[in-house]
Amino acid sequence: MPELLELTEHTLSEKLAEDITVIDMRGVNPFTDYFVIATAKNLRHAAGLATEVIKEAQKNGYDVRTQEGSEGSSWILIDLKDVIVHIFTEDARHQYKLENLWSDQPITHYEESKQ
């Protein structure tokens, strides 16, 4: 598993994100390898998760291309180049259904890959 993906999953898990899901985009998207999708408990939690993911990525030498959404957003996207992180509130995740949109790609859940 790529180091950035592992770092992202671990950071989200440590900060109590829920239902962490990875979609392997390598076969269909030339701009990124993975989507990581996570659910935040509320808007404040979503902003905190985004801050921690960015902080850990930068601390480990990864560039943050961009962040879309900010505090108060129900969907925050963080572009780390090889990994794009989508942090949703529960309602927003059900509304946008990214897993359904990309259901033809390999999908794994973080809990399943823990050792």
C-alpha positions as CSV (number, residue, x, y, z in Angstrom):
1,M,0.0,0.0,0.0
2,P,1.4,3.4,-0.9
3,E,2.7,5.4,2.0
4,L,0.6,8.5,1.4
5,L,-2.6,6.4,1.3
6,E,-1.6,4.6,4.6
7,L,-0.8,7.9,6.2
8,T,-4.1,9.4,5.2
9,E,-6.1,6.5,6.4
10,H,-4.3,6.3,9.7
11,T,-4.7,10.1,10.3
12,L,-8.4,10.0,9.6
13,S,-8.8,6.9,11.9
14,E,-6.8,8.5,14.7
15,K,-9.0,11.6,14.6
16,L,-12.2,9.4,14.7
17,A,-13.4,9.7,11.2
18,E,-16.1,7.1,10.4
19,D,-16.6,4.7,7.5
20,I,-13.2,5.3,5.9
21,T,-13.4,4.0,2.3
22,V,-10.8,3.8,-0.4
23,I,-11.6,3.7,-4.1
24,D,-8.8,2.6,-6.4
25,M,-8.9,5.1,-9.3
26,R,-5.6,4.0,-11.0
27,G,-7.5,2.3,-13.9
28,V,-9.8,5.2,-14.7
29,N,-8.3,8.5,-13.6
30,P,-5.0,9.9,-14.9
31,F,-4.9,12.7,-12.2
32,T,-5.0,10.6,-9.0
33,D,-4.5,7.0,-7.8
34,Y,-7.0,6.9,-4.9
35,F,-10.1,8.5,-3.5
36,V,-10.3,8.3,0.3
37,I,-13.8,9.0,1.6
38,A,-14.6,9.5,5.3
39,T,-17.5,10.7,7.4
40,A,-17.2,13.4,10.0
41,K,-19.5,13.6,13.0
42,N,-20.4,17.2,12.3
43,L,-19.1,20.3,10.5
44,R,-16.5,21.2,13.1
45,H,-15.2,17.6,13.1
46,A,-15.0,17.8,9.3
47,A,-12.8,20.9,9.4
48,G,-10.6,19.3,12.1
49,L,-10.1,16.2,10.0
50,A,-9.1,18.3,7.0
51,T,-6.6,20.3,9.1
52,E,-5.0,17.1,10.5
53,V,-4.8,15.4,7.1
54,I,-3.1,18.5,5.6
55,K,-0.8,18.9,8.6
56,E,0.3,15.2,8.5
57,A,0.8,15.2,4.8
58,Q,3.0,18.3,4.9
59,K,4.9,17.1,7.9
60,N,5.8,13.9,5.9
61,G,6.9,15.8,2.8
62,Y,3.8,15.6,0.6
63,D,2.4,18.6,-1.3
64,V,-1.1,19.7,-0.8
65,R,-2.3,20.9,-4.2
66,T,-5.6,22.4,-3.1
67,Q,-8.4,22.2,-0.6
68,E,-12.0,22.8,-1.6
69,G,-14.5,23.6,1.2
70,S,-13.7,25.1,4.5
71,E,-15.0,25.2,8.1
72,G,-18.7,25.0,7.8
73,S,-18.7,22.9,4.6
74,S,-20.4,19.5,4.6
75,W,-17.9,18.3,1.9
76,I,-14.2,19.1,2.1
77,L,-11.9,17.9,-0.7
78,I,-8.1,17.7,-0.2
79,D,-6.0,17.1,-3.3
80,L,-2.7,15.4,-2.3
81,K,-2.0,14.5,-6.0
82,D,-1.9,10.7,-5.7
83,V,-4.6,10.7,-3.0
84,I,-7.7,12.8,-3.0
85,V,-9.5,13.0,0.3
86,H,-13.3,13.6,0.5
87,I,-14.5,14.4,4.0
88,F,-18.3,14.5,4.3
89,T,-20.9,14.9,7.0
90,E,-23.2,11.9,7.1
91,D,-26.0,13.7,5.3
92,A,-23.7,15.0,2.5
93,R,-22.2,11.6,2.1
94,H,-25.6,10.0,1.5
95,Q,-26.6,12.9,-0.8
96,Y,-23.5,12.7,-3.1
97,K,-23.0,8.9,-3.0
98,L,-19.4,8.8,-4.4
99,E,-19.1,5.1,-3.7
100,N,-22.2,4.5,-6.0
101,L,-20.8,6.7,-8.7
102,W,-17.5,4.7,-8.7
103,S,-18.9,1.3,-7.8
104,D,-17.3,-0.3,-10.8
105,Q,-13.8,0.4,-9.3
106,P,-12.1,-1.6,-6.5
107,I,-13.4,-0.4,-3.1
108,T,-12.0,-1.3,0.3
109,H,-12.8,-0.2,3.8
110,Y,-10.1,0.8,6.2
111,E,-11.4,-1.4,9.0
112,E,-11.0,-4.5,6.8
113,S,-7.3,-3.7,6.1
114,K,-6.3,-3.1,9.7
115,Q,-3.8,-5.7,11.0
